[in-house]
Amino acid sequence: MGNKAREFDRLVREVFAPIYPIIAAQVMEEVGFNEGLCLDIGTGSGYLGLNIAKISDFKVVAMDNNSDSIEVLKENISQWGLDSQVKSLLGDVHDIPLATNTVQLAVSRGSMFFWDEAIVAFNEIYRVLSPKGVGFIGGGFGNLETKAAVDQEMLKRNPKWLEKLNNRIGSKEPEKWRDIVSKTNIMNFNIIHNPVEMWIVFRK
Ligand SMILES: C[S@@+](CC[C@H](N)C(=O)[O-])C[C@H]1O[C@@H](n2cnc3c(N)ncnc32)[C@H](O)[C@@H]1O
């Protein structure tokens, strides 16, 4: 078992945990339906997918390309008592091991910043989305209050935390991602951006 996946899980439990229920509720409100297949891409320890499963009737496939994360994820699925609703999947966003048009909701938090070929990745997400399926891809920290709490804690651990955040969801980032997504097969998309988050939202 890789220590990094365990360390990340501990960090999430200690610092980030309060943001996921807020993001899950935000996703559900944006999507407007609450059943079908949800794919959580770059799920890590699984908390976004788990929180979506908890408040909806979605079946969730939680996917990551890191096998150590998948081991931690499997434990978390069981700890949450969601074995029948949430399944783990070892897979890469650049070559998603799912059939075309099968996913009603694709979510991803904090992962796209690590993708080698973002255009390929977005085209893959679009391929697996079903007609009228929704993509909700990006990064965020819930609301101003939860972000302030995360910032306070993370600055103790990493003095460059805000700099790192600025490189991911700062004021220049929406334009960069608008340019990337406009080169994909995605016809219409919208970027939600404010000091707390940046999400690329699209429908097929
Ligand atoms: C910062 S973590 C975010 C984890 C989780 N989504 C969360 O918000 O807690 C980024 C995750 O993306 C995964 N990842 C990076 N590149 C990926 C790829 N090409 N395909 C699938 N997952 C990937 C990493 O293994 C890691 O678990």
The ligand as an SDF file (V2000), in Angstrom:
LIG
                    3D

 27 29  0  0  0  0  0  0  0  0999 V2000
   -5.7070   16.0500   -5.8310 C   0  0  0  0  0  0  0  0  0  0  0  0
   -6.3040   14.4270   -6.0400 S   0  0  0  0  0  0  0  0  0  0  0  0
   -8.0600   14.7320   -5.8980 C   0  0  0  0  0  0  0  0  0  0  0  0
   -8.7800   13.5320   -5.3800 C   0  0  0  0  0  0  0  0  0  0  0  0
  -10.2790   13.6980   -5.1840 C   0  0  0  0  0  0  0  0  0  0  0  0
  -10.9710   13.9730   -6.4300 N   0  0  0  0  0  0  0  0  0  0  0  0
  -10.6140   14.7420   -4.1620 C   0  0  0  0  0  0  0  0  0  0  0  0
  -11.1030   15.8120   -4.5130 O   0  0  0  0  0  0  0  0  0  0  0  0
  -10.3750   14.4750   -2.9730 O   0  0  0  0  0  0  0  0  0  0  0  0
   -6.1160   14.1040   -7.7870 C   0  0  0  0  0  0  0  0  0  0  0  0
   -6.4220   12.6820   -8.1780 C   0  0  0  0  0  0  0  0  0  0  0  0
   -6.4500   12.5760   -9.6010 O   0  0  0  0  0  0  0  0  0  0  0  0
   -5.8990   11.3260   -9.9620 C   0  0  0  0  0  0  0  0  0  0  0  0
   -5.4510   11.3850  -11.3710 N   0  0  0  0  0  0  0  0  0  0  0  0
   -4.4360   12.1330  -11.8820 C   0  0  0  0  0  0  0  0  0  0  0  0
   -4.3020   11.9120  -13.1920 N   0  0  0  0  0  0  0  0  0  0  0  0
   -5.2730   11.0100  -13.5380 C   0  0  0  0  0  0  0  0  0  0  0  0
   -5.6300   10.3690  -14.7500 C   0  0  0  0  0  0  0  0  0  0  0  0
   -4.9430   10.6050  -15.8890 N   0  0  0  0  0  0  0  0  0  0  0  0
   -6.6690    9.5080  -14.7650 N   0  0  0  0  0  0  0  0  0  0  0  0
   -7.3540    9.2410  -13.5960 C   0  0  0  0  0  0  0  0  0  0  0  0
   -7.0320    9.8190  -12.4050 N   0  0  0  0  0  0  0  0  0  0  0  0
   -6.0040   10.6810  -12.3720 C   0  0  0  0  0  0  0  0  0  0  0  0
   -4.7570   11.1400   -8.9770 C   0  0  0  0  0  0  0  0  0  0  0  0
   -4.3380    9.8000   -8.8830 O   0  0  0  0  0  0  0  0  0  0  0  0
   -5.3930   11.6700   -7.6970 C   0  0  0  0  0  0  0  0  0  0  0  0
   -6.0340   10.6530   -6.9710 O   0  0  0  0  0  0  0  0  0  0  0  0
  1  2  1  0
  2  3  1  0
  2 10  1  0
  3  4  1  0
  4  5  1  0
  5  6  1  0
  5  7  1  0
  7  8  2  0
  7  9  1  0
 10 11  1  0
 11 12  1  0
 11 26  1  0
 12 13  1  0
 13 14  1  0
 13 24  1  0
 14 15  1  0
 14 23  1  0
 15 16  2  0
 16 17  1  0
 17 18  1  0
 17 23  2  0
 18 19  1  0
 18 20  2  0
 20 21  1  0
 21 22  2  0
 22 23  1  0
 24 25  1  0
 24 26  1  0
 26 27  1  0
M  CHG  2   2   1   9  -1
M  END
$$$$
